[in-house]
Amino acid sequence: MDTQNYKRTLAGSVGAGMGALMGASGRTYFILEHKTPSKYHQAGESQKIIVDQVELGRDASCQVRFDESFETVSRKHAAIVRDGENWKLIHLSHSNPTLVNGHPINGSYYLQTGDEIQLSVGGPRLGFIVPQGRQALTSSIGLTERMSLFRKQALRPYKTALTIMGIVFVLAVAGLAAWNYSLGVKNDLLAQKTEQQEVQLRGYQNQLDSLGTERAALETQQRELEAKLRTSDGNTEALKSQLANVNNQLGNVNANFYKVKSDLDNLSSTIAAENATEEVEEASYKPQTTQQARSHQDNVESDVVEEQNSNVSKDLKDYYDHIYTIKIDRIDIEKDGISFDPGIQLSDIICGTGFMLDNGTFVTDRQNVEPWVFSNTEWKELWRRLLAECVGGGCNVIIHYRAYSTKGTGKPITFVNTDFKVDRSYDDVTHEIEVTKSLRVLLKKQGIKFTYSRRNYVKVKIYSPTSRSYAYIRGKGTYGEGIPFDATASGNLSGGSEIHMVGYTGNTNIHNPIPSHFNDRTNIDDTNNGTIILQNRVGEQGYYGSPAFHLDEEGYKVIGVMVGSVQGKDRLVPIRNVIR
């Protein structure tokens, strides 16, 4: 039996741990998610395992340890060992069973991601998770965390391995002189770049100031012409022509404005990231004092693990693969068993932006997946109005989407509107909208009868407030592969905090999608309906659903999703509202 053949080895613990510590190519790890609280682990805690074998039980030598209150857990209850590319659970206890997904195993069992391990009937439960893609590599874990995991999983069972650690530190010190020289050369190069970057920043800012002035003047003309059209009782063709011309000019100015702003923000972000990287590198390789080294050695047996998120980056470009522009692929509309085409041209419809969190949740703005539902009573785009008319008339509307990121058109994610979870508890405003004549003619030809509230009018529900304007799909992505988020920070931002948003315009080229980066700050005192309100209006339709980041000492983390503008100010839904 496996229980007799298994034996802990130095190679499986220290050898594998050393390979993981040094970031050996191809080395992978797994995660044990503790579902039962104990003295040593909290419920929900994720324990990363970087060695090739671990033991589970109450014995002090077990890397996955349970306290004495778990009487049905044996001293050495089970082990998990690497077998080629797989992980094998081995039953060790002679008195209590080891279960997987509720069923006792006989000797051993090859684990699959998502399996639930239980040590005895009614005993503690653990989830087995294998990260996907690059995140499965131990090299994706920060060095500080790898050191801590090495101490707990390799050094602790084998105290003689302290000698090996001594060798590692000697080698690290030997390389310090070479590093300092390299760092000096790099600083010289950065100093030469600084002046050029400052000139670029000033140029971008001057362009923004000029475009902002031009945009404000055109918006004033637009409002004046719209007011004249509403009150005019004569020939309006000239006014409509003027308005169309102004709208065209405004569109061009806005496109230039966002392009320049994106260039400015990207350059600012690059400079900040370069500076932050230099600071981290200098701090990481700062020589230790004799007292610091002694203190480190004294604490090498410590059970304290510095928790870090290995996905966190100080460069927003590292997240681009997980930020998507959402395009409609097909629309199916049905009423009373009859399908019909309302005549919507789909070739150029980009709904907005969405993003994947590292817990596998895909998030976007609700209006991107339910385009007929708005927090206002205007449907400026004909296709959205047509869908609103169909929904109000009692039709079933299924929209098929493809979403693209910088991964390329060969790796889209697909979904339909009904896949999303939304909060409809605040859909308390009903708006009447007239069904367009062309749609009424089409319905008559098809023999389809709408449910009218009055002659040619249907009722459409719209949502209020904007704090509910989000949509999500859980489990759409792979656990550990996506953008990190900070639910706590999303509810505790102070006024004036800088926010960074990354999204796509409404005319994005899906064959070469390049997201834009723009900044804003939280409003100091304007809070309403549970949203994070920003000081300015910087977004356009395509940006709705963009992730909003806040930069802390670790890096950028998502704190909200952009949901559009109310009263001239953009708003974010805190990410804690979405993932709770």
Phi, psi and omega per residue, in radians:
M1 nan 2.761 3.091
D2 -1.086 -0.569 -3.139
T3 -1.071 -0.478 -3.137
Q4 -1.572 -0.554 -3.095
N5 -1.397 -0.436 -3.083
Y6 -1.200 2.429 3.029
K7 -2.663 2.269 3.090
R8 -1.150 2.368 -3.134
T9 -2.139 2.719 3.088
L10 -1.131 -0.675 -3.128
A11 -1.136 -0.715 -3.116
G12 -1.217 -0.385 -3.134
S13 -1.797 -1.208 -3.075
V14 -1.246 -0.799 -3.114
G15 -1.030 -0.841 3.105
A16 -1.150 -0.674 3.116
G17 -1.109 -0.692 3.097
M18 -1.118 -0.706 3.091
G19 -1.066 -0.746 3.107
A20 -1.170 -0.721 -3.129
L21 -1.051 -0.721 -3.096
M22 -1.489 0.077 3.098
G23 1.199 0.646 -3.113
A24 -0.975 2.415 -3.089
S25 -1.057 2.300 3.068
G26 1.463 -0.097 -3.124
R27 -1.250 2.309 -3.108
T28 -2.055 2.934 3.122
Y29 -2.468 3.033 3.041
F30 -2.345 2.981 -3.087
I31 -2.136 2.363 2.957
L32 -1.866 2.037 3.123
E33 -1.642 1.982 -3.112
H34 -1.323 2.036 -3.133
K35 -1.719 -0.201 3.135
T36 -2.082 2.175 -3.140
P37 -1.207 2.560 3.087
S38 -2.557 -3.116 3.129
K39 -1.103 -0.557 -3.027
Y40 -1.766 -0.288 -3.080
H41 -2.495 2.427 3.068
Q42 -1.506 2.671 3.043
A43 -1.099 2.283 -3.097
G44 1.616 -0.140 -3.137
E45 -1.216 2.400 3.097
S46 -1.838 2.065 -3.120
Q47 -1.837 2.015 3.133
K48 -1.450 2.346 -3.139
I49 -2.017 2.035 -3.071
I50 -1.863 -0.161 3.126
V51 -1.603 2.961 -3.055
D52 -1.507 -0.136 3.107
Q53 -2.689 2.360 3.061
V54 -2.387 2.670 3.090
E55 -1.967 2.524 -3.128
L56 -2.044 2.255 3.131
G57 2.882 -2.921 -3.099
R58 -1.635 -0.170 -3.120
D59 -1.178 2.548 -3.097
A60 -1.115 -0.370 -3.128
S61 -1.455 -0.181 -3.112
C62 -1.243 2.318 3.092
Q63 -1.253 -0.500 3.034
V64 -1.948 1.685 -2.919
R65 -1.896 2.521 3.073
F66 -2.151 2.598 -3.052
D67 -1.407 3.084 -3.022
E68 -1.215 -0.235 3.124
S69 -1.181 -0.351 3.115
F70 -1.570 1.416 -3.000
E71 -1.182 -0.458 -3.122
T72 -1.526 -0.009 3.044
V73 -1.579 2.179 -3.117
S74 -1.290 2.865 3.127
R75 -0.974 -0.874 2.981
K76 -2.148 1.698 -2.959
H77 -1.535 -0.739 -3.095
A78 -2.743 2.906 3.076
A79 -2.381 2.654 3.007
I80 -2.101 2.158 -3.073
V81 -2.249 2.649 3.063
R82 -1.357 2.360 3.047
D83 -2.300 1.589 -3.037
G84 1.159 -2.129 3.096
E85 -1.585 0.017 -3.055
N86 -1.936 2.930 3.078
W87 -2.113 2.269 -3.054
K88 -2.007 2.235 3.060
L89 -1.574 2.187 -3.111
I90 -2.012 2.227 3.119
H91 -1.412 2.163 -3.091
L92 -1.940 -0.464 -3.044
S93 -1.181 2.460 3.068
H94 -1.707 -0.032 -3.055
S95 -2.203 -0.403 -3.075
N96 -2.325 2.499 -3.054
P97 -1.317 2.822 2.926
T98 -1.996 2.221 -3.042
L99 -2.011 2.568 3.002
V100 -2.193 2.115 -3.111
N101 0.954 0.632 3.072
G102 1.529 -0.032 -3.099
H103 -2.040 2.292 3.119
P104 -1.094 2.483 3.081
I105 -1.693 2.684 -3.141
N106 -1.919 1.661 3.135
G107 1.524 -1.311 -3.098
S108 -2.569 2.912 -3.083
Y109 -2.711 2.292 3.086
Y110 -1.436 2.060 -3.029
L111 -1.373 2.565 3.009
Q112 -2.104 2.568 3.133
T113 -1.002 2.323 -3.089
G114 1.762 -0.214 3.103
D115 -1.132 2.610 3.068
E116 -1.952 2.138 3.117
I117 -1.704 2.382 3.092
Q118 -2.320 2.245 -3.138
L119 -1.643 1.670 -3.097
S120 1.390 2.747 3.102
V121 -1.141 2.189 -3.097
G122 1.372 0.061 -3.114
G123 -1.498 -3.040 -3.089
P124 -1.138 2.550 -3.106
R125 -2.008 2.500 3.121
L126 -2.353 2.433 3.025
G127 -1.598 2.386 3.127
F128 -1.776 2.114 -3.054
I129 -2.284 2.254 3.008
V130 -1.914 1.971 3.100
P131 -1.011 2.745 -3.099
Q132 -1.904 2.699 3.065
G133 1.153 -2.517 -3.104
R134 -1.096 -0.513 -3.115
Q135 -1.200 -0.187 3.090
A136 -1.360 -0.247 -3.102
L137 -1.451 2.431 3.094
T138 -1.133 -0.425 3.110
S139 -1.148 -0.295 3.093
S140 -1.345 -0.214 3.106
I141 -1.512 2.373 3.136
G142 -1.014 2.634 -3.082
L143 -1.045 -0.735 -3.139
T144 -1.033 -0.755 3.131
E145 -1.198 -0.701 3.104
R146 -1.056 -0.690 3.094
M147 -1.057 -0.797 -3.134
S148 -1.127 -0.753 3.101
L149 -1.116 -0.668 3.094
F150 -1.051 -0.776 3.133
R151 -1.057 -0.758 -3.065
K152 -1.301 -0.678 -2.976
Q153 -1.716 -0.399 -3.103
A154 -2.014 -0.896 -3.059
L155 -1.226 -0.671 -3.053
R156 -1.060 -0.780 3.089
P157 -1.277 -0.368 -3.068
Y158 -2.262 1.581 -3.069
K159 -1.168 -0.416 3.102
T160 -1.156 -0.325 3.137
A161 -1.264 -0.126 3.054
L162 -1.003 -0.546 3.105
T163 -1.083 -0.715 3.114
I164 -1.080 -0.741 3.111
M165 -1.070 -0.636 3.093
G166 -1.050 -0.718 3.112
I167 -1.091 -0.730 3.130
V168 -1.019 -0.781 -3.127
F169 -1.160 -0.645 3.103
V170 -1.073 -0.797 3.126
L171 -1.081 -0.671 -3.138
A172 -1.125 -0.729 3.140
V173 -1.170 -0.649 -3.136
A174 -1.058 -0.531 -3.123
G175 -1.515 -0.031 -3.028
L176 -1.156 -0.723 -3.096
A177 -1.083 -0.775 3.115
A178 -1.075 -0.690 3.125
W179 -1.112 -0.767 -3.136
N180 -1.043 -0.712 3.107
Y181 -1.099 -0.801 3.116
S182 -1.044 -0.704 -3.129
L183 -1.151 -0.663 3.109
G184 -1.094 -0.768 3.095
V185 -1.055 -0.756 -3.123
K186 -1.103 -0.696 3.127
N187 -1.109 -0.658 3.096
D188 -1.087 -0.753 3.126
L189 -1.128 -0.717 3.120
L190 -1.121 -0.660 3.115
A191 -1.087 -0.643 3.117
Q192 -1.187 -0.516 -3.134
K193 -1.375 -0.427 -2.979
T194 -1.009 -0.843 -3.087
E195 -1.074 -0.775 3.109
Q196 -1.036 -0.749 -3.132
Q197 -1.136 -0.667 3.116
E198 -1.129 -0.682 3.095
V199 -1.095 -0.757 3.105
Q200 -1.064 -0.764 -3.133
L201 -1.059 -0.781 3.128
R202 -1.099 -0.708 3.122
G203 -1.088 -0.784 3.099
Y204 -1.071 -0.745 -3.117
Q205 -1.127 -0.704 3.098
N206 -1.097 -0.714 3.090
Q207 -1.086 -0.742 3.129
L208 -1.083 -0.739 3.128
D209 -1.051 -0.772 -3.128
S210 -1.156 -0.807 3.135
L211 -1.150 -0.619 3.102
G212 -1.103 -0.710 3.091
T213 -1.120 -0.779 3.136
E214 -1.115 -0.715 -3.140
R215 -1.109 -0.745 -3.134
A216 -1.070 -0.719 3.128
A217 -1.135 -0.735 3.127
L218 -1.172 -0.671 3.099
E219 -1.109 -0.623 3.079
T220 -1.129 -0.783 3.083
Q221 -1.052 -0.720 -3.138
Q222 -1.046 -0.828 -3.131
R223 -1.109 -0.714 -3.139
E224 -1.115 -0.770 -3.140
L225 -1.168 -0.704 3.098
E226 -1.090 -0.672 3.104
A227 -1.147 -0.715 3.116
K228 -1.119 -0.680 3.116
L229 -1.118 -0.672 -3.123
R230 -1.180 -0.565 -3.067
T231 -1.748 -0.132 -3.089
S232 -1.278 2.406 3.084
D233 -2.043 0.178 -3.138
G234 -2.039 -2.597 3.132
N235 -1.223 2.120 -3.065
T236 -1.849 0.034 -3.049
E237 -1.066 -0.731 3.137
A238 -1.109 -0.730 3.118
L239 -1.118 -0.727 3.131
K240 -1.110 -0.669 3.119
S241 -1.136 -0.777 3.098
Q242 -1.068 -0.750 -3.127
L243 -1.128 -0.713 3.114
A244 -1.076 -0.703 3.126
N245 -1.133 -0.759 3.115
V246 -1.119 -0.759 3.127
N247 -1.059 -0.690 3.118
N248 -1.132 -0.801 3.098
Q249 -1.076 -0.730 -3.131
L250 -1.126 -0.672 3.098
G251 -1.065 -0.751 3.129
N252 -1.154 -0.742 3.130
V253 -1.114 -0.760 3.126
N254 -1.075 -0.725 3.132
A255 -1.071 -0.767 3.104
N256 -1.152 -0.689 -3.131
F257 -1.060 -0.866 -3.110
Y258 -1.188 -0.563 3.085
K259 -1.140 -0.843 3.141
V260 -1.129 -0.734 3.130
K261 -1.090 -0.705 3.091
S262 -1.086 -0.765 3.108
D263 -1.072 -0.740 3.128
L264 -1.106 -0.833 -3.105
D265 -1.152 -0.674 3.118
N266 -1.123 -0.733 3.114
L267 -1.132 -0.760 3.109
S268 -1.066 -0.752 3.127
S269 -1.112 -0.715 3.129
T270 -1.086 -0.788 3.127
I271 -1.076 -0.802 -3.138
A272 -1.092 -0.723 -3.136
A273 -1.145 -0.720 3.113
E274 -1.085 -0.759 3.123
N275 -1.136 -0.742 3.141
A276 -1.125 -0.684 3.134
T277 -1.106 -0.730 3.111
E278 -1.076 -0.739 3.136
E279 -1.101 -0.736 3.139
V280 -1.131 -0.763 -3.111
E281 -1.132 -0.731 3.116
E282 -1.100 -0.759 -3.138
A283 -1.168 -0.657 -3.081
S284 -1.159 -0.561 -3.050
Y285 -1.913 0.302 3.072
K286 -1.175 2.244 -3.104
P287 -1.016 2.446 3.090
Q288 -1.424 2.501 2.981
T289 -1.320 2.856 3.119
T290 -1.013 -0.694 -3.139
Q291 -1.159 -0.710 3.115
Q292 -1.095 -0.758 3.138
A293 -1.108 -0.731 3.125
R294 -1.119 -0.723 3.130
S295 -1.092 -0.707 3.121
H296 -1.083 -0.753 3.141
Q297 -1.162 -0.673 3.125
D298 -1.072 -0.511 -3.063
N299 -1.804 0.231 -3.075
V300 -1.131 -0.368 3.116
E301 -1.572 0.025 -3.054
S302 -1.078 2.517 3.081
D303 -1.557 0.001 -3.093
V304 -1.352 2.225 3.113
V305 -1.983 2.185 3.081
E306 -1.316 1.901 -3.096
E307 -1.310 2.190 3.099
Q308 -2.368 2.716 3.034
N309 -1.789 1.905 -3.052
S310 -1.168 -0.261 3.127
N311 -1.388 -0.319 -3.018
V312 -1.155 2.337 3.137
S313 -2.319 2.683 3.055
K314 -1.721 0.177 3.069
D315 -2.144 1.988 -3.102
L316 -1.067 -0.431 3.133
K317 -1.103 -0.403 3.104
D318 -1.170 -0.260 -3.122
Y319 -1.755 -0.065 -3.011
Y320 -1.015 -0.642 -3.120
D321 -1.072 -0.324 -3.070
H322 -1.883 0.209 3.086
I323 -2.029 2.198 -2.926
Y324 -2.105 2.502 2.906
T325 -1.635 2.288 -2.977
I326 -1.768 2.126 -3.110
K327 -2.092 2.399 3.077
I328 -1.315 2.257 -3.136
D329 -1.727 -0.702 -3.136
R330 -2.794 2.594 3.086
I331 -2.178 2.172 3.065
D332 -1.920 2.160 -3.141
I333 -2.142 2.289 -3.078
E334 -2.410 2.464 3.086
K335 -2.523 2.125 3.115
D336 0.959 0.691 3.100
G337 1.413 0.026 -3.124
I338 -1.916 2.177 3.080
S339 -1.641 2.508 3.127
F340 -2.601 2.777 -3.134
D341 -1.854 1.991 -3.125
P342 -1.315 -0.026 3.089
G343 1.536 0.481 3.122
I344 -1.463 2.204 3.082
Q345 -1.445 2.071 -2.990
L346 -1.678 -0.198 -2.942
S347 -1.006 -0.592 -3.019
D348 -2.037 0.282 -3.060
I349 -1.519 1.797 2.988
I350 -1.790 2.021 -3.028
C351 -1.347 -0.744 -3.045
G352 2.931 -2.685 -3.044
T353 -2.077 2.611 3.012
G354 -2.482 2.948 -3.104
F355 -2.663 2.724 -3.113
M356 -1.862 2.166 3.050
L357 -1.441 2.824 -3.094
D358 -1.342 0.024 2.983
N359 -1.701 0.190 3.095
G360 1.513 0.142 -3.123
T361 -1.646 2.234 3.053
F362 -1.663 2.284 -3.009
V363 -2.214 2.482 3.034
T364 -2.716 -3.118 3.041
D365 -1.396 2.450 -3.097
R366 -1.025 -0.659 -3.090
Q367 -1.174 -0.224 3.062
N368 -1.343 -0.471 -3.109
V369 -1.937 -0.202 2.968
E370 -2.286 1.296 -2.968
P371 -1.108 -0.254 -3.120
W372 -1.515 -0.143 -3.069
V373 -1.793 2.026 -3.089
F374 -2.232 2.707 3.048
S375 -1.521 0.136 3.019
N376 -2.351 -3.100 -3.051
T377 -1.886 0.387 -3.115
E378 -1.978 2.337 3.014
W379 -2.091 1.469 -3.025
K380 -1.267 -0.430 3.119
E381 -1.707 2.228 -3.029
L382 -1.014 -0.725 -3.083
W383 -1.121 -0.620 3.075
R384 -1.171 -0.705 3.118
R385 -1.103 -0.740 3.121
L386 -1.051 -0.733 3.104
L387 -1.144 -0.671 3.093
A388 -1.076 -0.713 3.110
E389 -1.115 -0.736 -3.136
C390 -1.143 -0.790 3.124
V391 -1.108 -0.756 3.122
G392 -1.109 -0.491 3.123
G393 -1.460 0.013 3.080
G394 1.661 0.328 -3.140
C395 -1.455 2.689 2.926
N396 -1.593 2.190 -3.099
V397 -2.073 2.073 3.077
I398 -2.032 2.067 -3.122
I399 -1.913 2.202 3.119
H400 -1.721 2.281 -3.055
Y401 -2.109 2.658 2.866
R402 -2.195 2.370 -3.126
A403 -2.114 2.327 -3.049
Y404 -2.111 2.532 3.044
S405 -2.259 -2.928 3.113
T406 -1.230 -0.039 3.014
K407 -1.145 -0.390 3.120
G408 1.882 2.866 -3.087
T409 -1.197 -0.271 3.103
G410 -1.361 -0.158 -3.102
K411 -2.281 0.998 3.075
P412 -1.380 2.849 2.902
I413 -1.895 2.524 -3.071
T414 -2.113 2.622 3.109
F415 -2.921 2.988 3.026
V416 -2.138 2.851 -3.059
N417 -1.059 -0.560 -3.110
T418 -1.308 -0.131 3.063
D419 -1.256 -0.360 -2.967
F420 -1.525 2.551 2.943
K421 -1.608 2.285 3.087
V422 -2.347 2.801 3.116
D423 -1.775 1.900 -3.117
R424 -1.758 0.172 -3.083
S425 -1.184 -0.285 3.138
Y426 -1.942 0.287 3.053
D427 -1.384 1.249 -2.977
D428 -1.978 0.156 3.133
V429 -2.023 2.177 3.131
T430 -1.897 2.258 -3.121
H431 -2.081 2.370 3.080
E432 -1.582 2.363 -3.128
I433 -2.360 2.402 -3.131
E434 -1.392 2.319 3.074
V435 -1.293 2.217 -3.094
T436 -1.101 2.633 -3.063
K437 -1.050 -0.709 -3.117
S438 -1.079 -0.662 3.118
L439 -1.244 -0.657 3.114
R440 -1.090 -0.687 3.111
V441 -1.119 -0.760 3.132
L442 -1.077 -0.773 -3.140
L443 -1.080 -0.698 -3.132
K444 -1.117 -0.719 3.130
K445 -1.124 -0.626 -3.110
Q446 -1.473 -0.137 -3.106
G447 1.278 0.510 -3.099
I448 -1.758 2.314 3.125
K449 -1.902 2.192 3.065
F450 -1.481 2.790 3.005
T451 -1.637 1.798 -3.076
Y452 -1.646 2.490 3.032
S453 -1.413 -0.588 2.984
R454 -2.728 3.114 -3.001
R455 -0.871 2.002 3.062
N456 1.178 0.146 -3.130
Y457 -1.981 2.492 3.043
V458 -2.170 2.772 3.139
K459 -1.748 2.348 3.137
V460 -2.220 2.270 3.082
K461 -1.461 2.440 3.056
I462 -2.180 2.739 -3.022
Y463 -1.682 2.662 3.075
S464 -2.781 2.303 0.099
P465 -1.611 -3.082 -3.099
T466 -1.204 -0.264 3.126
S467 -1.102 -0.277 3.127
R468 -1.763 0.153 -3.065
S469 -1.511 1.134 3.070
Y470 -2.516 2.798 3.115
A471 -2.539 2.586 -3.087
Y472 -2.662 2.740 3.007
I473 -2.204 2.046 3.065
R474 -1.411 2.518 3.102
G475 1.303 0.220 3.128
K476 -1.278 -0.612 -3.141
G477 -1.823 -3.036 -3.131
T478 -1.718 2.313 3.136
Y479 -0.980 2.301 3.132
G480 1.536 -0.095 -3.110
E481 -2.128 1.733 -3.078
G482 2.855 -2.803 -3.053
I483 -1.693 2.307 3.082
P484 -1.225 2.681 -3.128
F485 -2.385 2.838 -3.137
D486 -2.290 1.671 -3.102
A487 -1.174 -0.620 -3.120
T488 -1.152 -0.834 -3.122
A489 -1.097 -0.537 -3.096
S490 -1.131 -0.324 3.116
G491 -1.854 0.026 -3.042
N492 -2.261 0.413 -3.135
L493 -1.295 2.370 3.088
S494 -1.483 2.775 3.094
G495 -1.054 2.400 -3.140
G496 1.545 0.064 3.121
S497 -1.179 2.418 -3.140
E498 -1.370 2.326 -3.139
I499 -2.100 2.420 3.132
H500 -2.054 2.216 -3.138
M501 -2.074 2.503 3.132
V502 -2.274 2.146 -3.120
G503 -2.785 -3.078 -3.076
Y504 -2.016 2.551 3.063
T505 -1.301 2.941 -3.138
G506 -1.278 -0.146 3.126
N507 -2.042 0.581 -3.116
T508 -1.105 2.409 3.028
N509 -1.433 1.922 -3.061
I510 -1.171 -0.335 3.125
H511 -1.399 -0.300 3.074
N512 -2.580 1.143 -3.060
P513 -1.273 2.136 3.114
I514 -2.163 1.924 -3.107
P515 -1.245 2.738 3.081
S516 -1.808 2.618 -3.126
H517 -2.077 2.185 3.123
F518 -2.432 2.658 -3.034
N519 -1.995 2.751 2.978
D520 -2.761 -3.130 3.085
R521 -2.266 2.627 3.085
T522 -1.177 2.502 3.120
N523 -1.224 2.465 -3.021
I524 -1.173 -0.740 -3.039
D525 -2.332 0.043 -3.091
D526 -1.645 1.669 3.092
T527 -2.192 2.476 -3.074
N528 -2.859 2.402 3.002
N529 1.012 0.516 3.058
G530 1.266 0.278 3.120
T531 -1.783 2.778 2.980
I532 -1.616 1.993 -3.052
I533 -1.695 2.333 -3.104
L534 -1.687 2.866 -3.040
Q535 -1.346 -0.467 -3.024
N536 -2.260 3.103 2.980
R537 -1.993 1.866 -3.062
V538 -2.047 -0.275 -3.032
G539 -1.615 2.870 2.989
E540 -2.247 3.103 -3.009
Q541 -0.860 -0.808 -3.077
G542 -1.075 -0.438 -3.112
Y543 -1.384 -0.268 -3.082
Y544 -1.108 2.240 -3.035
G545 1.771 -0.001 -3.131
S546 -1.212 2.562 3.004
P547 -1.267 2.471 3.080
A548 -1.932 2.196 -3.043
F549 -1.898 2.631 2.959
H550 -2.177 2.367 -3.097
L551 -1.655 2.107 3.009
D552 -2.025 -2.933 -3.043
E553 -1.156 -0.418 3.098
E554 -1.424 -0.673 -3.094
G555 2.684 -2.865 -3.139
Y556 -1.416 2.341 3.056
K557 -2.366 2.552 3.123
V558 -1.247 2.285 3.064
I559 -2.109 -0.107 -3.124
G560 -2.996 3.005 3.063
V561 -2.134 2.296 -3.105
M562 -1.281 2.254 -3.060
V563 -2.160 0.351 3.037
G564 1.698 -2.936 -2.955
S565 -1.981 2.457 2.996
V566 -2.293 2.190 3.142
Q567 0.961 0.701 3.048
G568 1.372 0.169 -3.137
K569 -2.272 2.335 3.101
D570 -1.260 2.643 -3.110
R571 -2.295 2.636 3.068
L572 -2.104 2.459 2.931
V573 -1.568 2.167 3.125
P574 -0.992 2.434 -3.080
I575 -1.130 -0.403 3.100
R576 -1.117 -0.498 3.101
N577 -1.180 -0.529 -3.056
V578 -1.436 -0.727 -2.994
I579 -1.669 -0.060 -3.101
R580 -1.143 nan nan
